[in-house]
Amino acid sequence: RWQKVLYERQPFPDNYVDQRFLEELRKNVHARRYRYRAVVFQSGAVVQQLCSVCVFVVTWWYMDAGMLSPQGLFGAALVSSLLGYVLFDAVDGGAGRRASGRTRWADLKSTLVFAAFTYGFSPVLKTLTESISTDTIYAMSALMLLGHLIFFDYGANAAIVSSTLSLNMAIFASVCLASRLPRSLHAFVMVTFAMQIFALWPMLQKKLKAQTPRCYVGVTVLFALAALAGLATVSSVGAVLFTSLLLTISCLCPYCLIRLQLLKDNIHGPWDEAEIKEDLSRFLM
């Protein structure tokens, strides 16, 4: 009788297999079954980040057009940051803060140091790109924001994910755009606002998603509506296209994923590569 071994001589050719070989065939052993509501919920991270970029660009456009004062934006950002800071602790009752060992006084000192350095270097930021053409600045900013969206941590375990690179690209884009604003105060407020929406806002999103999913869904919907309303005041065509993009990501793409998952046909069997499960660390001593 044929045996699936190579260390014994058998009256069969090396490439011979019998009918029992296909009895070990298994299909879609590790395939995940998705539910539509769960996929739509997970797509909220992509929707929120797209809306963050949209809100940032619209805010910069209002600042550049002189329709929004830096004092007004700074005041609104300060109030929203304080509310978000309180909500960040209230969601889990301060358990995350106690686990990290960080105090409110340390947070206040970090905020003051960042604000002081940014305000002190705002004249440098304003004149940093004077020798570069405006078209080049816009192109670099668009590429950096696109890279920010690509490398952002949406919760997937992939090699392309890099939170540090994503944040640096967003801040670089904000510095480029801020350098085209009229005054140094505008540049300071714009960079500060970029740090709030690209660094602090995602932290609050993740905590809401983990602790209060319903609240996270409500915040996502309200944030998307606010982004669409702001974009509609700038360009109605852009608002329609952006609405189509959000609906495609949050509704159509999850549906396509679930439909394509039915066509998945991964086969597993004795032809798979062997996996060494024995502890071989003793051979490395």
Salt bridges, closest charged atoms under 4 A:
ASP18 OD2 - ARG20 NE 2.87
GLU24 OE1 - LYS4 NZ 3.97
ASP89 OD2 - ARG97 NE 3.06
ASP89 OD2 - ARG104 NH2 3.21
ASP92 OD2 - LYS207 NZ 2.95
ASP107 OD2 - ARG97 NH1 2.81
ASP107 OD1 - ARG102 NE 2.31
ASP153 OD2 - LYS206 NZ 3.71
ASP265 OD1 - LYS27 NZ 3.96
ASP272 OD2 - HIS268 ND1 3.79
GLU278 OE2 - ARG282 NH2 2.91
